[in-house]
Amino acid sequence: VVEKKKKAVQRCEEQLLKMEVQATDREENKQIALSTSKLNYLDPRISVAWCKNMEVPLDKIYNKTLRDKFAWAVDMTEHDFVF
């Protein structure tokens, strides 16, 4: 019985730590506009090449609007693109 309670306490502590990390991440990310950075500062060919090289679906990186806007980069970029 004591062992079960110790495991339950340990599990609760791990959950609390995980929730604290999530709360911290959420708070810190409020100051960062990731979509602005992707739109204004990153060459879309680099992102597209990385997605193709790592086999990451492009819709995980760009929403539909940005995929339409950067269709030229998708069409011209191969997985071995060198910038």
N, C-alpha and C positions, 0 to 999 in steps of 0.2 A: 504494500500500500504506500509506503514511504517513497519507494522508487518511482511509482507512477506519479506521485505528486511532484517529485523532483523533476521528472521529465516534462510534466505539464508546466511547471514554472519556467524551465529552460525554454520550452517552446514559446511561451508567452513573452519571454525576454527577447527572443529572436524576432518575433513578430513586431514587438515594440521598436526594436532597432530598425527593422525594415521600414516601418511606418515613419519613423523619424527621418530616415534618409530620403524617403519619397517626399516628405513635406519640405525638406531642405531643398531638394532638386526643384520642386515646383516653385518655391519662392525665388530661387536664384534664376530660374528660366523666365520669370516675369520680366526681367530686365533685358532679355536677349530676343531680338526679333530674327529668328532663323530664316524665315521666308524672305526677309529683306536682304539678308546676306546672300542667300542663294540667288536671288534675282539680280542684285546689283554688283556683287563683288566676285562671284565665282564664274569662270568660263564654263558654260554648260557642256562643252565638249569634254572637259575633264571629268565632270560628274557622270556623263553618259558613258564614257570609256571605262570609268571605274565600275559602273553598274554592269556593263557587259563583261568586263574582266572577272568580276566577283560573282557573276550570275545572280545579281540582285535585280528584282523587277523594278523598272523605272518608276512605276507608280508608287513605290515606297519612298522615293526621293522627291518627285515632282507631282503636284496635283494636276488635274486634267487641263486647267488653264495654262499652266507653265509648260506642260508637255506639248500643247498646241503652239505656244509661243516659241518653244525651242525645237520645233520639228526639224528645222534645218540642221541642228546639231545632232539629232538622232539619226538623220539620214546620212550625214557625212562622216560620222565617227565610227571607227572600228574598235574592237576590244584592245588592240595594241597601239592605240593613239598615243603619240608622243608630242608633248607641247613644247 
